Amino acid sequence: MPLQGQTRFQHNSDEKIGVLLTNLGTPAAPTRSALRTYLKQFLSDPRVVEIPRPVWWLVLNGIILNTRPAKSAALYQSIWTERGSPLRWHTEDQALAVSEKLQQQLGEHTASRILLRYAMRYGEPSIGDQLAQLQ
């Protein structure tokens, strides 16, 4: 079955299975600018903050994004490691463990047909980018 938006599908190609492990998200770096980008994306989602959009836009852009990124960056710096954000590297480790378990359980030939990626709802790697890689 072709993926949505895929124009050329070859029926004689080996079937692949895409698995996308997702997590909420994390900033790209423990810096003020990275936190501002992350907080704007996260807090702009109407499923996260259920306040009328015009009011929330003023609060978010007038207050929160001018004060919170610097404070949050300091907190993130205290937990950041050489591998980056703990949430990101724990997610990477989980994806690797799932991939290894699939190889053990299914054998290398079958497991090689499974393309496993991880993505973040907010931040990077994004779900859209990872879905594009799976295509």
C-alpha positions, -999 to 999 in steps of 0.1 A, spaced: 0 0 0 15 34 -10 21 60 16 0 91 15 16 114 -11 37 87 -26 33 87 -64 55 57 -74 50 25 -55 67 -7 -68 48 -38 -61 78 -61 -65 99 -43 -38 105 -59 -4 80 -49 21 93 -28 49 77 -20 82 82 15 98 81 19 135 82 54 150 89 56 187 77 90 199 82 111 230 70 145 241 101 165 233 131 184 245 149 216 235 179 212 211 203 227 236 203 242 271 204 277 258 180 307 260 174 307 223 168 269 221 144 270 250 125 299 235 120 279 203 110 248 222 86 266 246 70 285 217 63 253 199 51 234 230 30 262 245 14 272 212 -3 238 210 -40 243 219 -41 208 233 -14 219 259 -29 252 269 -67 255 266 -70 293 270 -87 314 242 -60 319 216 -59 357 215 -55 359 252 -29 331 253 -9 346 224 -5 379 244 6 360 275 29 337 257 46 363 235 44 392 259 54 375 291 64 339 290 88 339 260 105 370 274 111 356 309 110 318 310 136 307 284 166 321 305 153 305 337 146 272 320 180 272 303 197 273 336 176 244 349 183 224 317 221 231 320 220 214 354 208 181 339 223 183 304 250 157 297 277 151 270 250 131 252 226 160 254 191 161 269 184 131 292 149 126 275 165 125 241 193 100 249 169 78 269 146 78 239 176 69 216 186 41 240 150 28 240 149 28 202 182 9 201 170 -16 227 138 -22 207 158 -27 175 181 -52 192 152 -71 208 135 -73 174 167 -88 159 168 -114 187 132 -123 185 127 -122 147 161 -129 133 183 -105 114 166 -111 80 131 -103 92 143 -75 116 162 -59 87 128 -52 71 118 -31 101 129 5 100 129 19 135 132 57 142 124 79 171 109 114 171 98 142 194 64 158 192 80 191 201 116 197 192 140 176 171 140 151 155 105 160 145 78 134 137 74 148 102 111 146 94 113 110 107 82 99 88 98 113 57 129 92 64 107 61 68 93 66 33 
